[in-house]
Amino acid sequence: MDVIAELNKLMDIAIKKNEVPVACIITKNNKIIAKAYNKTNKSNNILDHAEIISIIKASKKINNWRLNDCIMYISLEPCSMCKEVIKKSRIKKVIYFSKQNGHKTESDIDYEYINNDKISNKLSNFFKGIR
């Protein structure tokens, strides 16, 4: 399971669809059970963040809103709205690969930042292109 490669594919799809390239994968027992990218522009729905879409998909897949034994991988540190939804879904660990400026991650959930230049650069280039 190559999470980085899968996140990059999802980010590329988001860019092609004129979405902010935030991608999310949820795993259980080392198997991907849900994946998504941001769809807020397409849906005109502020709730269509990659993390929330993935949580909905994962909950349907395992037929339970409690994602206790799941790990979430995200291309970008989650926003405060998503952090609260992640907390409520009881995901045990969140790993993200690019930081948001000015955000501070404090939570009951185990958050881990792993720098990934490819993901960070893709996000930076996207935002430079729209400014």
C-alpha positions as CSV (number, residue, x, y, z in Angstrom):
1,M,0.0,0.0,0.0
2,D,1.7,3.2,-1.2
3,V,-0.2,5.9,0.5
4,I,1.9,8.7,-0.9
5,A,1.4,7.6,-4.5
6,E,-2.3,7.3,-4.0
7,L,-2.5,10.7,-2.3
8,N,-0.6,12.2,-5.3
9,K,-3.0,10.6,-7.8
10,L,-6.0,12.0,-5.9
11,M,-4.3,15.5,-5.7
12,D,-3.7,15.4,-9.5
13,I,-7.4,14.6,-10.1
14,A,-8.4,17.5,-7.8
15,I,-6.2,19.9,-9.7
16,K,-7.6,18.8,-13.1
17,K,-11.1,19.4,-11.7
18,N,-10.1,22.9,-10.4
19,E,-10.3,21.8,-6.7
20,V,-7.9,22.6,-3.9
21,P,-5.6,19.5,-4.1
22,V,-6.3,18.1,-0.6
23,A,-6.5,14.3,-0.6
24,C,-7.4,11.9,2.1
25,I,-7.2,8.1,2.6
26,I,-8.5,6.0,5.5
27,T,-7.1,2.6,6.2
28,K,-8.2,-0.2,8.4
29,N,-5.9,-3.2,9.0
30,N,-3.5,-1.8,6.4
31,K,-6.2,-1.7,3.7
32,I,-7.6,1.3,2.1
33,I,-11.3,1.6,2.9
34,A,-12.0,5.1,1.7
35,K,-10.3,7.8,-0.3
36,A,-11.4,11.3,-1.6
37,Y,-10.2,14.7,-2.6
38,N,-11.8,18.1,-2.0
39,K,-15.0,18.7,-4.0
40,T,-16.2,22.0,-2.6
41,N,-16.0,23.9,-5.9
42,K,-17.9,21.3,-7.8
43,S,-20.6,20.9,-5.2
44,N,-20.7,24.4,-3.8
45,N,-20.8,22.8,-0.4
46,I,-18.3,23.9,2.2
47,L,-18.6,20.4,3.9
48,D,-17.1,18.6,0.9
49,H,-13.6,18.5,2.3
50,A,-11.6,15.3,1.5
51,E,-11.5,14.3,5.1
52,I,-15.3,14.5,5.6
53,I,-16.0,12.7,2.3
54,S,-13.6,9.9,3.3
55,I,-15.1,9.6,6.8
56,I,-18.6,9.2,5.2
57,K,-17.3,6.6,2.8
58,A,-15.4,4.7,5.5
59,S,-18.4,4.6,7.8
60,K,-20.6,3.2,5.0
61,K,-17.9,0.6,4.1
62,I,-17.6,-0.8,7.7
63,N,-21.2,0.0,8.5
64,N,-20.2,1.9,11.6
65,W,-19.7,5.7,12.3
66,R,-17.0,4.7,14.9
67,L,-13.7,4.5,13.0
68,N,-11.7,3.4,16.1
69,D,-9.3,1.2,14.4
70,C,-8.7,3.4,11.4
71,I,-5.8,5.6,10.3
72,M,-6.3,8.7,8.2
73,Y,-3.6,10.0,5.8
74,I,-4.0,13.5,4.5
75,S,-2.0,15.6,2.1
76,L,-2.5,18.8,4.2
77,E,-3.0,19.4,7.9
78,P,-6.8,19.4,8.5
79,C,-8.7,22.6,9.1
80,S,-10.4,23.1,12.4
81,M,-13.8,21.9,11.1
82,C,-12.3,18.6,9.8
83,K,-10.4,18.2,13.0
84,E,-13.6,18.2,15.0
85,V,-15.3,15.7,12.6
86,I,-12.2,13.5,12.8
87,K,-12.3,13.6,16.6
88,K,-16.0,12.7,16.6
89,S,-15.5,9.8,14.3
90,R,-13.0,8.4,16.7
91,I,-10.2,7.8,14.2
92,K,-7.2,6.7,16.2
93,K,-4.4,8.3,14.2
94,V,-4.0,11.1,11.6
95,I,-0.9,11.4,9.5
96,Y,-0.5,14.5,7.3
97,F,2.3,15.4,4.9
98,S,2.1,19.2,4.6
99,K,1.5,21.9,7.2
100,Q,-0.9,24.8,7.1
101,N,0.6,28.1,8.1
102,G,-0.4,29.3,11.5
103,H,-2.3,26.1,12.4
104,K,-1.6,24.4,15.7
105,T,-2.5,20.7,16.0
106,E,-3.6,19.9,19.6
107,S,-6.0,17.1,20.1
108,D,-6.9,13.8,21.8
109,I,-6.1,12.1,18.5
110,D,-2.6,11.0,17.7
111,Y,-1.6,13.5,14.9
112,E,1.7,12.9,13.2
113,Y,3.4,15.3,10.7
114,I,5.7,13.7,8.1
115,N,7.2,16.2,5.7
116,N,6.9,15.1,2.1
117,D,8.4,17.6,-0.4
118,K,6.5,16.3,-3.4
119,I,3.1,16.8,-1.7
120,S,4.1,20.2,-0.1
121,N,5.4,21.4,-3.4
122,K,2.3,20.4,-5.3
123,L,0.2,22.3,-2.8
124,S,2.4,25.3,-2.9
125,N,2.5,25.4,-6.7
126,F,-1.3,25.2,-6.8
127,F,-1.8,28.1,-4.4
128,K,0.9,30.2,-6.3
129,G,-1.0,29.6,-9.5
130,I,-4.3,30.9,-8.1
131,R,-2.9,34.1,-6.5
